[in-house]
Amino acid sequence: MRTLKKALLYSGVVAFAASCDRLDDFLGDSGGGDDKKEVTLENHSTVPAFFKVAPEFSDVKIYSILSSADMLVDSPDFVYGSMADGAGLLKEADGTFTLINNIEADYSIARIKFDETFKPVKGDYVLNAQATASTAQCSGSLITPEEHGFGPMYLSGGEWGGSSKGVFATDPYKSASNASVASMLPAMGQWSTENAVAIGKDAFPGKTIVFIGDDNSDNEVPSGQLGMYIGNQGDLNNGKLYTLKVTSEGIEYEMDMVEGETYDVEFVEMQERAIDLLDAEAKEKGAMGFSRLEDIDWRRGTASAQRELYMAVTGRKKDGLVGKGTLYGRVYKMVLDADDPTKGTISCVLDGDKLDGKAKAFHSPDNILVTKNYAYIQEDPNGYPDTPDKDHFAQLYQYNLNTGEIKTILECDQIAASSNGIGSPDRNWEITGMIDISKTIGIKDSYIMITQNHGWEPADGSAFTDPLANPDPNSRKEGSQMFVVTGLPN
C-alpha cells in the first residue's frame, strides 16, 4: 500500500563491520554482472532542479538525481526523508557507489546505493531516531584511508532535538537491522554539534585531528565554540580535547576581529565532556565564542595546505549579540602551526556584516566545502533580508582561496518551484551537503549538492518521512532533493 501511495504521491508534477555479516547485505545484486558500465550523469528524479545560474557559470550543469517524491527500484518503500544534510560517498569494488547521507529532521542517517552509471537504485537507514534519541544529524564527514590513513568511517553531529548532542561515528557498512544502535565518541565532548571533521593525514603525520563545530545559539553571548580533538592516527577515543582561544590583545568577541586582519590563537585543553560543564569550562578559560559555528572544512593538497581550515559562522540577529557576534554570517580562515597543532592564526576572510564589503550579499552562510583552490559556501537564509543585497533565496558562492575573490554561482528558484507544486516562496530553502565526488566517480569538477526544500510537503497530507527512520507521525514532513553539479573547478 505504501509503495502504491508513494508512486501516486507526485503524479501531478512534471518533472564499521561487526554488525554486518556481508557487504552483500546492502549491496545486493543490483548493478552487477560482467558487463562494465560507465558513469553517465543524467536526471533520475521526477522532480526537476529549480535554480537560477549566474551567466558567468553558464557551463555549470545540474542533474536532479533523487528527491523525497521518488521511488527506488530495489527498495520501493524507502523514503528519502526530511532535511537531508551532510554526506559522504564511497566507490565499491564492483563499480557501484555507496552514499551515506544525514536526514536531519528525521534524526537519522540514510544509505543509498548507486549503480555503475550513478543511478540511485536502493536505500535504507543505518541509524534511526531511536539510536540518536531523536537528535538531529546535521553536517557529516567521511574518513577514508586515502585521506586519513584509516577508515572508512562516517562522522556526524548531533545538534538539536534530543539528548545525544555529540559526535556520532557510523560504519558505512553496518547492517540496517542494527539501525537502532549508535556509536558515539565521548572523548570529543558534547556540543550542539553541527559537524566533526578530521583533517588530512599529511597535516600532522601520526596524528588524527578532528575539529568540532558548535552551533550554540545563545542570544546574549556568542557561544559557538571550535573544538579540537587530537589522538594518535586512527584513535578517536583516547585523545585530548581542546577549544579555540584568540590570544591577540583586545579580542574578546568575534566581532572584534576585522575582515582581512590576522590574529594569534591557541587551543586550550578541556577536562569536561558534558555539554553544560564543557561550555562553562571553555568560557572560564577564555575560549572564543562564535554566533553559531556551523560547518568546517580543510584545504586539499600538500601537508601545508591541509593545515589550513575554513569555518562558516551563520550568524544570529538578536539585540544582545550586536557588536559581539555576527548577525548575517562570516567565513574564517585558520592556519595551524606546522610544529604544534595547538598554535596558529585566524582571520575573517568574508564578513557578511560589512554591508559595503565583498560578502555584502551573505544571508546566513551555513555549509562549506573546501577544495585545492576554492571554498564553496552554501546558504541557509535565516529570514531577515534587511538590505537589497541580502534579499534573495539561498545562494551558492565560490570563494577563490588564492585571490580572495567571491562570486555567486546560483540561487534557488523558489518562484518556479512553487509554480510546479514544490514548496512556497515564503519558506526559504537551504543549500547543503556539498561534497567533491570528482575522483570517486571519475568525472572532473563534479559535486553532490542537496537542498532542504522547506515548505514542500505531500499534497495528500502525509509526510516525506520513512517510518523505519522516524516513526513519529508528527515529523517535519517536508522534502529534500539531491543533485550532481558539474563544471565548477576544484
N, C-alpha and C positions, 0 to 999 in steps of 0.2 A: 504493500500500500504506500509506504514511504517513497519507494522508487517511482511509482506512478505519479505521486503527488509532486515530487521534485521535477520529474520530466515535464509536467504541465505548468510548473511554477512560473516559468519565464517565457511561456509560449507567445505572449503578446509583444515581445521585444525583438527587434532586429539586432540583428546584430552579430655501553660497552658490553661483553658478550656472555656474562654469566647467566643471564636470563633468556638468552636467545639460543636455542638448540642449533639452529642452522640459519644461515643468511637467507636461505630459500624461504623461510617462514614469511618474509616480507617480499622478497624479490619475485618469487613465483616463477612462472614460465613466460610472462609477457615480454616481448621484445627479444626472445631467444631465437635459437635456430642457427643454421650455418651461414645464412645469407647476411653479409655485413651491410649495415645501413649507416648512412652518414647523417649528422645533424643537419636538419633543414628547418630553418626558422620560418614559422608561419603562424597565423592566427588559429588558435584552437578553441577559444572561448566563444560562447554565444553572445557575449556582451562586448561591444566594441571598446576601443580605447578613446577616451574623451580628454584630449589635451590640445592646447594651443602651443605650437612650437615656434620659437623665435626664428625670423628669417635667416639669421646668421647660422642657425643649426638646421638648415633645410635638408642636410644629408642624414640626419638622425632618423632612424626607423624604429617604430614602436609596434610590437606584436602583443596582442592580447592573448595570454596563454591560459589563464584559469580565472574563474570567478565563483562566487558563492552560489550562483544560479546553475552552474554546470554539473553534469553527471559524468563520472569517470567510468570507463568501460569495464575495468576489472574490479571496481568497488562502487557499484551504483548507489549505495546507501550513504556513502561518505559525503559529508558536508564541509566545504571549505568555510570555516567559521568566521566569527565576528572580530574585526580589527586585527587582521593578520599583520605581523610586525617583523622582527628580526629573523634572519635566515642564514643557512649555510648549505653549500652544495658539494656533493661528492660524486666522482665518477667511479663506476664499478668495473670489475674485470671483464664483464660480459658486454661492456659498451653502453649499458644503461646508466641512469643517474638517480641519485637519491637526494632529495631536498628536505632539510629539517627547517620547520617554519613555526615560529611562535604565533599563537592565536590569542592575542592579548585579552580581549573581553570575555573569552571563554575559559581563561585561566589554564590554558593547555598548550601542548606542542604537537603539531601535526607532522607526519612524514609522508612525502609524496614521491611516488616513483615516476620517472620519465623513461620512455623507451629510447632506443638509439637515435631516433630522429629529434628528440627532445619534445616529445608529445607527452603530457601528463596522462597516465593510464590507471593509477591506483593510489589510494590514500588511506591512511589510518592514523591513530593517535598513540604516541608513545608516552605521553604524560597527560593526565586529565585533571579536572578540577578537584577531585578527591586528593590526588597526590600533592597538589600545590596549596591545599587548604583555601581554594578559591582566591589565590593570589595571582594578579596579572603577570604574565610573562611578556616582557616588553622587548627591548632590543636583545640581540643574541650574537654570538660569535663562534666560529668554528676553529678548533685546534686541530692541526694536521701535522703529520711527520715532516712534510716538506717545509712548512713554515716554522714549526715549533720544536721539531725533533721528537715528538711523541703524539699519540692520538690514533684515530680520530676521537674527539670529544667535543660536545657542544655545550657552551656556557650560556646561561640566560639569567636575566634579572627578575626577581620577584619584587614588584614595585608597590602596587596599590590593591585594595580589596581585602585580602585575607591576612593571615598572620605570618606567612613564610616569606618575610622580607629579607632576602639574602641572595646568594649565588647558587643556582642550580647547575649541576653537571649531569648531562644526559648522554648515554651511549647511543649513537645514531642507529645501532642495530639491535637495540633491546626489543624483546618481544612485546607486541601490543597487548598481550594478555596480562602484562605487568604494568600497564599504564597508570594504575593507581598507586604505584610505588615510586617515590622520588629519591634522588641522591643530592644532598646539598653539601656545601663546602663551608663548615663553621669557621675555619681559620680565616676566611675572608670577611667575616663580620656581617652584621645585619645593617642594612641601609634601606632607604626607599630606592631599591636597586633598579636603575634603568638598564645598565649593561655591565658586563665584565669582559675585558678584552686582554688577551695575552699578546704581548709584542713579540716580534720575530726572534728566533733563537740566536741570531748573529749579534744582536744588540749587546748582550752580556753573556758570552759563552759559559755554559754550565749552569745557568740560572733560568728559571721561569719567572717572569714578572707579569703580573696581571693588574690592570687598572680597573677600578670600580667607580662608576658614576652614580652619584646620589641625587635623585630627583626630589629632594626635600622642598616642600612648597610653603615654608614659613612666610607669613605675611608681614612680619616686622623686621626680622633679621635674616639676610641671605644665609641659608644653612645647608645648601647642597655641597657636600664635600667631595674631594677627589681622594679615593682610597688607593693604596698600592700594596700588593702582596708580593713578597719575594721569597721564593723557595728554590731548592735545587731543581735542576731540569727534570720536568715531569712530575714533580711533587706539588700537589695542590692542597695538601693537608697539614704540613708541618712547618711551614714558613712563618715569617713575621709580617705584621700588618702595620701600615703607616698611613698618615694623612698629610696632605699638602699644606705647607706654611710659606707665605711670602715673607721673606726676611729683609727686603729693601726697606729703608726708613720711610715712614709716612704712609704706608699702605695698610689700612685697616679693613676696608671693604673693597669688593671687586671694582666698584666704580671709581676708586682712587687710582686704578690702573688706566692709563690713557692709551688709546689706539696708537700703535706704532712704537711705543716705548717698551724696553726690556727690563725685567725685574728678576732679582735673585730669589730662588726658592730652595727649601729643603723639605724632606719628608720626615715627620716625627713619628716615632714608634708608638703604637697604641697597645694597651693591655686589655681593654674591654672588648667585648664582641656583641653583647646585646644592644639593640638599636638605641634605646634611650641613654644608656650608660656610655656607649661609644660616642654618641653625639655630644654628650656633656664633656667627656674627656677631650675630644677634639677641640671643642671651644675653649676649654680651660688651657690647652696647650697652644692656643693661638692659630688654629687651622683657618685657612681661607674658606669662607662660605660664598657659594655662587647662588644666583637666583635660578634654581632648578637646573642642575648639571645633567644634561641628557646623555648624548652619545659621545663616544671616544673612538678614535682610530689612529693608526700609526702609519708612517710613510714607508712604502715598499722600496726595496733597493739594497744598498750596501748596509754594513753594520752601523755606520754613522747615520744613514737615513732612518734606520729602524729605531733610533733613539729620539726621533722627532715625532711628537704626538700632537693631535688636534682635538679640541673639545668643543662641542656645541652646547651652549647655555641658552635655553629657550626664553627665559625672562618671565616676569610676572608683574602686571600692572596693579600695584597696591600702594596706597598713600604712604604706608610705613616703610616701603622699600625705596622711595625716591632718594636718590643720592647714595644709596647703598648697593642695591642690586639692579642689574639691567632690567629694563621694562620690556624691550622689544627683541632682545636677543643679541648674543655675541658669539664669536668664534675665537678661541685662544690657541696659541701655539706654545708648546713646551718642549725644550731641548734638555735631555738628560746628560749629565757629565759622563764622559767616556769611562772614567775610572771608578765612579761611585754613583749608582742609580738613585741614591737619596739626595743628590745635589743636582741643581740645574737652573734654568731660567724659564720665565714665562712672559708672554706678550699677547696683548689683544690685537689680533690682526684684522678683525672685522667687527665694527661696533654699530649695531642697529639703532642705538640711541643717539648717534651723531647724525642728525637729520639732514645735514648737507654733505655727509660723507659717502664713500663708495658703497657702503652697506645700508644706505638710507631706505631701501625697499624691504629690509628684513622685517618679517612679521612672524616671529617665533620659530627660528631655526631649531630643528628637533633632532634630526639624524644626520650622520656624516660618514661618508666613505672616502678614504684617502688612498691614492694610488702612488705611482712614482712621481708624477708631476702635477697632479690636481687633487683638490678636495671637492667632492660633490655633496652639496648641502641641501637637505630636504626640509621643507617647512610643515608645521602643524599650526596654522593660524589660531591664536587664542581669542580672536573675536574683538579686537579693538583697532580697526583701521583708521587711526587718528589723523593721518596725513594722506594726501593723494598717492604718494609713493607706496604706501602700505595698503592701499585699498585694492586688494586682489585676492584671488583664491590661492591655494597652496602652490608654491613655485619651487622649481629645482634650479640650483645655481651651480656654476662651475667657477672655482677659485684656483687660479694659477699659483702654485707654490713657489715658482721661480720669479715671477714678475709682480705678484700681488694683485693682478687684475681679476675682477669678478664680473661674470656675465650671467644673465638669466637665460636658461635653456628653454624652459617650458612652464606652463601654468595649467592646472586642472581646469577644464572647460565644463564647469558645473551647469552652465546655462543649457548647453547642448545635451548634456547628460539628463538633465531634468526633463527636457522635451521628449526624451526617449524613455522616460519612466524610471530613471536611475537617480534616486535621491531628490533633494531640493536645494536651491541656491542658498537658503538661509542656514544650512548646516555645513560648515567648512570641512572638506576632506583633508586627510593627512597623506603626504607622500613619505614613504618609509621603506625600510628593509632593503635598501640598495646594496648589492654586492657585485664585485667584479668576477664574472664567470668566464672570462676570455680564455684562460689556459684550460679550464676544466672542460669546456665544450669544443675548444679548438677553433674558435672564431674570434678574431681580434676585436677589441673595443666593444665587448658585449657585457651586459649587466642585467641582473634581475632587479626589478623595481616594483614596489607594492603600493597600493592606495587603500586606505581605510575610508570607505565610502559612507561617511556618517549621514544618516537620514535615509539610506536605501534599505527598505525592508520589504519582505514578500507581500505581494498585493493581497494574499488571502489571509493575512494577519498572523501567519506562523512566523518562524524565526530561522535566520541563516545560522543555525547552531546545530552541531552534531550532538545528539544526546549521549553518545559514547564519550564525548569530550566534556560536556557540561549539561547535566540533566535538568538544570533549573529552568522551569517554564517561563520565568521572568528574566530570561537572558537579554543581552543587549540587542539581539535580533538583527542588527544591520550587517550589510555585506562587505566583502573585500574583493579586490582584483589584483592579479599578478601579471606582470608584463616582462618581456625581454626588450631591452633597449640596445640598439647598436649605433655606432657612428660617433661615440664620444671617446676621445683619446684618453689613454691612461699613462 
